[in-house]
């Protein structure tokens, strides 16, 4: 079909599916599917699946279809169940009717082929081309960045793929706690034949009566929908003339807002880098001036027979080269700022959300990465080991040595004790001679008493009597 089908609305925990009524018995075939998966959040759930099975699938837990299918499923998984940050992804999973899908691990242990592709919130419909030829299943993806319908990229390839000879095609989708809008815009199926092989006779077409019946049902549904719209507008005249779609943010508006937010972040990042480069330039100029002065001083003080210093010249040349590189990076940043300003003006004037705006946004991001790599190269090249070191100052001698200090203390002590002894002698001369003799005799008695103990005399009575006698004698 070539008309749009909303498989499920953007509601939590919903599922739905669309299946062909008639079986297909092509030996080789190719299917082209165009769809949109859009949501408000940065993460979506759960995903969309394209089926070819032996029987029409029922509702189930595998992206809205039943488990243990007999055939192959191409899954567009948008939610990271295993937490390995490998989603959104495209998986090819085959089943013979006995395998239970491992939903907790996103089917990574059961997939026959996989590739990482972001298919959510794209400016153009995402397209998938699935080819089954000579038991080889190939999947190609158009990421939806360009309006070119034939801009496919290789996703995965599965060889020796055995699928039923006759089966039904179907598309299913499901949501979990997060909700995305899953819309299928077209589904085209082609029969492939080998070169030189005659085409088989065409199968019997749908009878005209059945076609008229389907057309009549469609017209009845369309009339009923128009009637309900008119009744709603009569019951709610306040919202008459205002489309319901205008109350919500469209996909293009969201893409434009994200582009402008990204450009603003890049603009701020470039400004910060410009300030850092200005600081680096000032520092490098200061280093160059210091080194130049040092070279001039050394050259003036050098003798005639001495060779010139090559180290300082090498450092100066390196610093000048760094300055030139930094000036080039700064000019490049200025050009990026001008391009960013021109892109914002063009985006605000018209053509917002177009492919040129997205491509310009990607060019600015790549240019910013180049600038960052250049700055890292300059920083690595400017080795801090080459910086000029200040000469070390010699250690200052102490104010007073240890020998002088000891001599000074001894002399001062001798003078002090001499003065004390002299003062004592002057005072002793003025005292009574009797008191002096008593003091001397007392000292003599103490000396004898001490000697008596040292000689280990058994009795102490003699000493006491001797002391008493001497005192009476005096």
ABEGO torsion letter per residue (X at the ends): XABBBBABBBBBGBBBBBBBABBBABABBBBBBBBBBBBABABBOAEBBBBBBABBBBBBABGGBBBGBBEBBBBBBABBAAGAGAOBBBBBBBBAGABBBBAAAGGAAABABBBBBBABGBABBBBBBBBBBGGBBBBBBBAGABABAABBBBABBBBGBBBBABBBBBBBBBBBABBBBBBBABBBBBBBBBBGBBBBBBBBBBBAAAAAAAAAAAAAAAAAAAAAAAAAAAABAAABGBBAAAABBBAAAAAAAAAAAAAAAAAAAAAAAAAAAAAAAAAAAAAAAAAAAAAAAAAAABBAABBBBAAAAAAAAAAAAAAAAAAAAAAAAAAAAAAAAAAAAAAAAEGBGBAAAAAAAAAAAAAAAAAAAAAAAAAAABBAAABBBBBBBBBBBBABBAAAAAAAAAAAAAAAAAAAAAAAAAAAAABBAAAAAAAAAAAAAAAAAAAAAAAGBABAAAAAAAAAAAAAAX
